[in-house]
Amino acid sequence: MTEKEQEFSPNIVGFLCNWCTYAAADLAGSTKIEISPAFSVVRVMCSSRVDHNLVLSTFFDGADGILIAGCHPGDCHYGKGNYFTRRRYAQLKKVLETLGLEPERIQLAWISAAEGNRYAEVVNSFTEKIKELGPSPINNNQRL
């Protein structure tokens, strides 16, 4: 591993559902589970509120990776929100490829409020994946 690769600290943004995944993040924090410091949390009322424009503008603002996380399918506080999220996520991966970004820079996860350990595992493994990919080729001079 080169010195430059060792210095790379990714900027990762997580859009977390208020009702499940944000609560899991709180649980992970209150039980002092170690989470990567490269991860910034944005609380959204439902994962379905994360649209193409929000994801793309986050990349253009300097994110190296984006995690969208919400309630398990069938457990959405708003009924069908996570079904819309799943469909949008599939479209977003294709959009990223069209822009020349690796589709692995975006990840979708279903994490319930009681899954603090799973939250930490998802965040930390996604952080490692982004470290392997390196800095985003889009606007990597501007950092969040």
DAPEQUI-V861081 format. One line per field, one symbol per residue. ss: DSSP state (a for helix, b for strand, c for the rest). phi: phi as a letter, one per 20 degrees, with the letter a starting at -180 (. if undefined). Layout:
ss->???
phi->???
//
This chain:
ss->ccaaaaaccccbbbbbbcccaaaaaaaaaaccccccccbbbbbbccaaaccaaaaaaaaaccccbbbbbbccccccccccaaaaaaaaaaaaaaaaaaccccaaabbbbbcccccaaaaaaaaaaaaaaaaaaccccccccccc
phi->.fffffffdfddddedfgecffffffffffelffcgffdddcecfbgffedgffffffffeofebcddcbffgndffdndgfffffffffffffffffeneffffccdbdcefedfffgffffffffffffffnfffelffedf
//
